[in-house]
Amino acid sequence: MTSYDYLAGYVCAQNPAAGTKLQPGAEVAVTVSDGPGPAPREASVFLQVPDDGRQHTVRITVADARGLTEVYNATHQGGERVVQPVVYYGKATISVYLDGQLVREQTLL
């Protein structure tokens, strides 16, 4: 099935619908996308690392049509500015972590 919402190879529909109670052994029909899916888009993530003389780990994840993907993970010196381009497909949520703590989350349409 041609889909501009789902990348090729992803399940884009099922019958019966998700959450439906079924008997053991019941059949579920799935429809798999032939693509092309959503076009890639790019956004830039900016983060000012605290200037406290310590090193900090910056991690960026993207939840989009591909699922959840870690797109950046690096250590930075205090005071550094991180500018990271991020590619996403369809509606996406970008999450930025500093030393394992979520510091920013943004949804892009």
MDAnalysis code that builds the backbone (N, CA, C; Angstrom):
import MDAnalysis as mda
import numpy as np

u = mda.Universe.empty(327, n_residues=109, atom_resindex=np.repeat(np.arange(109), 3), trajectory=True)
u.add_TopologyAttr("name", ["N", "CA", "C"] * 109)
u.add_TopologyAttr("resid", np.arange(1, 110))
u.add_TopologyAttr("resname", ["MET", "THR", "SER", "TYR", "ASP", "TYR", "LEU", "ALA", "GLY", "TYR", "VAL", "CYS", "ALA", "GLN", "ASN", "PRO", "ALA", "ALA", "GLY", "THR", "LYS", "LEU", "GLN", "PRO", "GLY", "ALA", "GLU", "VAL", "ALA", "VAL", "THR", "VAL", "SER", "ASP", "GLY", "PRO", "GLY", "PRO", "ALA", "PRO", "ARG", "GLU", "ALA", "SER", "VAL", "PHE", "LEU", "GLN", "VAL", "PRO", "ASP", "ASP", "GLY", "ARG", "GLN", "HIS", "THR", "VAL", "ARG", "ILE", "THR", "VAL", "ALA", "ASP", "ALA", "ARG", "GLY", "LEU", "THR", "GLU", "VAL", "TYR", "ASN", "ALA", "THR", "HIS", "GLN", "GLY", "GLY", "GLU", "ARG", "VAL", "VAL", "GLN", "PRO", "VAL", "VAL", "TYR", "TYR", "GLY", "LYS", "ALA", "THR", "ILE", "SER", "VAL", "TYR", "LEU", "ASP", "GLY", "GLN", "LEU", "VAL", "ARG", "GLU", "GLN", "THR", "LEU", "LEU"])
u.atoms.positions = np.array([
    [0.845, -1.180, 0.000],
    [0.000, 0.000, 0.000],
    [0.888, 1.240, 0.000],
    [0.654, 2.144, -0.903],
    [1.392, 3.396, -0.944],
    [0.983, 4.262, 0.234],
    [1.976, 4.809, 0.945],
    [1.679, 5.640, 2.107],
    [2.696, 6.775, 2.211],
    [2.188, 7.958, 2.469],
    [3.055, 9.100, 2.724],
    [3.183, 9.356, 4.226],
    [2.516, 8.528, 5.031],
    [2.588, 8.652, 6.488],
    [3.543, 7.645, 7.113],
    [3.716, 6.474, 6.466],
    [4.535, 5.395, 7.021],
    [5.668, 5.051, 6.058],
    [6.856, 4.842, 6.599],
    [7.991, 4.439, 5.785],
    [7.777, 3.021, 5.258],
    [8.424, 2.689, 4.161],
    [8.314, 1.358, 3.563],
    [8.724, 0.300, 4.585],
    [7.921, -0.768, 4.648],
    [8.218, -1.869, 5.547],
    [7.574, -1.772, 6.917],
    [6.929, -0.657, 7.234],
    [6.252, -0.476, 8.514],
    [4.784, -0.857, 8.397],
    [4.243, -1.451, 9.444],
    [2.815, -1.782, 9.469],
    [2.037, -0.481, 9.575],
    [1.103, -0.271, 8.642],
    [0.325, 0.971, 8.648],
    [-1.143, 0.735, 8.983],
    [-1.571, -0.530, 9.030],
    [-2.957, -0.842, 9.404],
    [-3.026, -2.300, 9.831],
    [-4.032, -2.573, 10.666],
    [-4.285, -3.961, 11.047],
    [-5.762, -4.140, 11.305],
    [-6.218, -5.396, 11.115],
    [-7.615, -5.737, 11.337],
    [-7.665, -7.112, 11.988],
    [-8.245, -7.236, 13.157],
    [-8.922, -6.222, 13.958],
    [-7.935, -5.176, 14.504],
    [-8.504, -4.046, 14.914],
    [-7.711, -2.910, 15.381],
    [-6.948, -3.249, 16.654],
    [-5.879, -2.510, 16.887],
    [-5.090, -2.661, 18.111],
    [-5.988, -2.487, 19.328],
    [-5.774, -3.324, 20.351],
    [-6.567, -3.254, 21.573],
    [-7.782, -4.159, 21.578],
    [-8.089, -4.747, 20.423],
    [-9.231, -5.654, 20.337],
    [-8.871, -6.984, 21.002],
    [-9.760, -7.499, 21.863],
    [-9.519, -8.798, 22.494],
    [-9.780, -9.905, 21.474],
    [-8.841, -10.842, 21.419],
    [-8.942, -11.948, 20.471],
    [-8.800, -13.276, 21.203],
    [-9.329, -14.291, 20.575],
    [-9.142, -15.651, 21.075],
    [-7.740, -16.119, 20.665],
    [-7.129, -16.979, 21.465],
    [-5.820, -17.526, 21.063],
    [-5.916, -18.169, 19.686],
    [-4.938, -17.875, 18.841],
    [-4.902, -18.429, 17.495],
    [-5.661, -17.621, 16.460],
    [-6.359, -16.574, 16.893],
    [-7.107, -15.741, 15.944],
    [-6.144, -15.053, 14.982],
    [-6.601, -14.840, 13.769],
    [-5.776, -14.194, 12.755],
    [-5.900, -12.680, 12.838],
    [-4.793, -12.027, 12.539],
    [-4.752, -10.570, 12.448],
    [-4.174, -10.237, 11.084],
    [-4.922, -9.477, 10.297],
    [-4.438, -9.052, 8.980],
    [-3.694, -7.732, 9.140],
    [-2.490, -7.651, 8.582],
    [-1.721, -6.412, 8.640],
    [-1.473, -5.896, 7.232],
    [-1.408, -4.582, 7.120],
    [-1.066, -3.929, 5.860],
    [0.276, -3.261, 6.050],
    [1.215, -3.565, 5.169],
    [2.568, -3.030, 5.267],
    [2.748, -1.955, 4.200],
    [3.323, -0.839, 4.604],
    [3.532, 0.282, 3.691],
    [4.589, -0.048, 2.643],
    [4.310, 0.368, 1.408],
    [5.296, 0.301, 0.334],
    [6.074, 1.610, 0.242],
    [5.725, 2.565, 1.128],
    [6.393, 3.860, 1.110],
    [5.710, 4.786, 0.128],
    [6.268, 5.884, -0.174],
    [7.614, 6.297, 0.208],
    [7.724, 6.804, 1.645],
    [6.589, 7.058, 2.289],
    [6.618, 7.600, 3.640],
    [6.817, 9.106, 3.624],
    [6.912, 9.699, 4.807],
    [7.102, 11.146, 4.881],
    [8.503, 11.534, 4.405],
    [8.590, 12.715, 3.834],
    [9.885, 13.224, 3.382],
    [10.729, 13.614, 4.601],
    [12.040, 13.430, 4.506],
    [12.889, 13.842, 5.628],
    [12.889, 15.358, 5.776],
    [12.929, 15.791, 7.021],
    [13.045, 17.223, 7.338],
    [14.202, 17.390, 8.299],
    [14.674, 18.608, 8.448],
    [15.795, 18.863, 9.342],
    [15.496, 20.023, 10.271],
    [15.915, 19.869, 11.500],
    [15.819, 20.937, 12.503],
    [17.173, 21.010, 13.200],
    [17.459, 22.128, 13.820],
    [18.690, 22.271, 14.594],
    [18.353, 22.349, 16.070],
    [19.118, 21.611, 16.859],
    [18.959, 21.624, 18.307],
    [20.101, 22.456, 18.887],
    [19.749, 23.398, 19.745],
    [20.732, 24.258, 20.401],
    [20.672, 24.010, 21.901],
    [21.844, 23.897, 22.529],
    [21.900, 23.739, 23.980],
    [23.153, 24.398, 24.506],
    [22.986, 25.251, 25.510],
    [24.124, 25.848, 26.197],
    [24.439, 24.971, 27.402],
    [25.624, 24.372, 27.400],
    [26.042, 23.506, 28.505],
    [26.397, 24.400, 29.699],
    [25.952, 24.046, 30.906],
    [26.249, 24.878, 32.085],
    [27.755, 25.141, 32.228],
    [28.092, 26.372, 32.518],
    [29.497, 26.776, 32.663],
    [29.914, 26.611, 34.122],
    [30.154, 25.354, 34.510],
    [30.465, 25.059, 35.908],
    [31.802, 24.351, 36.076],
    [32.620, 24.336, 35.008],
    [33.935, 23.730, 35.095],
    [33.935, 22.209, 35.012],
    [32.781, 21.600, 34.779],
    [32.688, 20.138, 34.698],
    [32.350, 19.708, 33.277],
    [32.554, 18.434, 33.011],
    [32.118, 17.849, 31.750],
    [30.680, 17.378, 31.899],
    [29.931, 17.460, 30.802],
    [28.529, 17.056, 30.807],
    [28.239, 16.194, 29.572],
    [27.366, 15.212, 29.735],
    [26.934, 14.372, 28.621],
    [25.647, 14.938, 28.043],
    [25.646, 15.145, 26.739],
    [24.468, 15.632, 26.017],
    [23.993, 14.499, 25.115],
    [22.712, 14.194, 25.228],
    [22.103, 13.121, 24.434],
    [20.836, 13.662, 23.794],
    [20.630, 13.351, 22.510],
    [19.434, 13.798, 21.788],
    [18.776, 12.579, 21.157],
    [17.450, 12.460, 21.358],
    [16.686, 11.389, 20.732],
    [15.568, 11.983, 19.883],
    [15.151, 11.216, 18.880],
    [14.045, 11.608, 18.011],
    [13.055, 10.450, 17.956],
    [11.791, 10.738, 18.253],
    [10.706, 9.769, 18.086],
    [9.890, 10.242, 16.887],
    [9.930, 9.472, 15.804],
    [9.237, 9.873, 14.578],
    [8.714, 8.630, 13.864],
    [8.494, 8.729, 12.564],
    [7.951, 7.606, 11.802],
    [8.867, 6.383, 11.838],
    [10.137, 6.553, 12.176],
    [11.086, 5.434, 12.262],
    [11.057, 4.754, 13.618],
    [10.421, 5.390, 14.609],
    [10.469, 4.900, 15.986],
    [11.345, 5.829, 16.808],
    [11.926, 5.309, 17.883],
    [12.793, 6.105, 18.756],
    [14.245, 5.865, 18.368],
    [14.957, 6.961, 18.051],
    [16.344, 6.874, 17.592],
    [17.215, 7.835, 18.380],
    [18.338, 7.348, 18.879],
    [19.326, 8.247, 19.478],
    [20.140, 8.834, 18.339],
    [20.139, 10.168, 18.214],
    [20.825, 10.806, 17.092],
    [22.095, 11.533, 17.511],
    [22.303, 11.678, 18.828],
    [23.501, 12.377, 19.299],
    [23.791, 11.953, 20.729],
    [25.076, 11.723, 21.025],
    [25.495, 11.396, 22.383],
    [26.969, 11.748, 22.489],
    [27.277, 12.800, 23.232],
    [28.663, 13.256, 23.334],
    [28.894, 13.967, 24.660],
    [30.162, 14.032, 25.043],
    [30.567, 14.744, 26.257],
    [31.090, 16.112, 25.873],
    [30.678, 17.134, 26.641],
    [31.087, 18.520, 26.373],
    [31.618, 19.165, 27.635],
    [32.519, 20.095, 27.442],
    [33.034, 20.889, 28.556],
    [31.992, 21.914, 28.968],
    [31.988, 22.269, 30.253],
    [31.095, 23.310, 30.727],
    [31.293, 24.590, 29.927],
    [30.195, 25.251, 29.591],
    [30.250, 26.506, 28.851],
    [30.156, 26.351, 27.346],
    [30.312, 25.129, 26.839],
    [30.221, 24.934, 25.394],
    [28.774, 25.084, 24.917],
    [28.647, 25.479, 23.661],
    [27.327, 25.567, 23.024],
    [27.223, 24.424, 22.026],
    [26.181, 23.624, 22.144],
    [25.952, 22.503, 21.239],
    [24.958, 22.938, 20.172],
    [25.327, 22.739, 18.931],
    [24.435, 22.974, 17.792],
    [24.447, 21.686, 16.983],
    [23.311, 21.007, 16.954],
    [23.255, 19.695, 16.310],
    [22.087, 19.623, 15.334],
    [22.371, 19.423, 14.033],
    [21.269, 19.205, 13.085],
    [20.654, 17.824, 13.320],
    [19.335, 17.750, 13.199],
    [18.605, 16.515, 13.435],
    [17.653, 16.283, 12.262],
    [17.720, 15.093, 11.675],
    [16.812, 14.722, 10.586],
    [15.668, 13.909, 11.182],
    [14.440, 14.224, 10.744],
    [13.264, 13.495, 11.229],
    [12.282, 13.277, 10.097],
    [11.367, 12.315, 10.317],
    [10.388, 11.929, 9.295],
    [8.983, 12.038, 9.874],
    [8.140, 12.877, 9.279],
    [6.773, 13.053, 9.763],
    [6.760, 13.799, 11.085],
    [5.683, 13.625, 11.843],
    [5.582, 14.246, 13.164],
    [6.672, 13.661, 14.052],
    [7.368, 14.523, 14.784],
    [8.488, 14.048, 15.590],
    [8.517, 14.747, 16.944],
    [9.041, 14.032, 17.924],
    [9.333, 14.627, 19.225],
    [10.830, 14.510, 19.447],
    [11.464, 15.664, 19.642],
    [12.902, 15.709, 19.895],
    [13.100, 15.920, 21.392],
    [13.913, 15.049, 21.998],
    [14.183, 15.131, 23.431],
    [15.671, 15.364, 23.640],
    [15.994, 16.314, 24.529],
    [17.388, 16.649, 24.824],
    [17.647, 16.349, 26.291],
    [18.712, 15.586, 26.540],
    [19.079, 15.184, 27.898],
    [20.446, 15.756, 28.243],
    [20.579, 16.247, 29.456],
    [21.852, 16.717, 29.978],
    [22.161, 15.872, 31.207],
    [23.235, 15.111, 31.130],
    [23.628, 14.207, 32.218],
    [22.480, 13.279, 32.612],
    [21.761, 12.784, 31.609],
    [20.691, 11.821, 31.842],
    [19.351, 12.414, 32.233],
    [19.273, 13.715, 32.425],
    [18.025, 14.376, 32.805],
    [17.425, 15.096, 31.598],
    [16.126, 14.881, 31.368],
    [15.435, 15.560, 30.281],
    [15.396, 17.057, 30.566],
    [15.956, 17.864, 29.640],
    [15.971, 19.321, 29.831],
    [15.125, 20.054, 28.795],
    [14.779, 19.354, 27.698],
    [13.945, 19.997, 26.676],
    [13.280, 18.918, 25.841],
    [12.034, 19.195, 25.487],
    [11.304, 18.294, 24.598],
    [10.438, 19.151, 23.691],
    [10.484, 18.858, 22.407],
    [9.719, 19.650, 21.448],
    [9.110, 18.734, 20.399],
    [7.843, 18.983, 20.077],
    [7.161, 18.233, 19.031],
    [7.143, 19.070, 17.765],
    [7.547, 18.448, 16.660],
    [7.574, 19.107, 15.352],
    [6.577, 18.413, 14.443],
    [5.803, 19.199, 13.696],
    [4.804, 18.635, 12.776],
    [5.320, 18.643, 11.359],
])
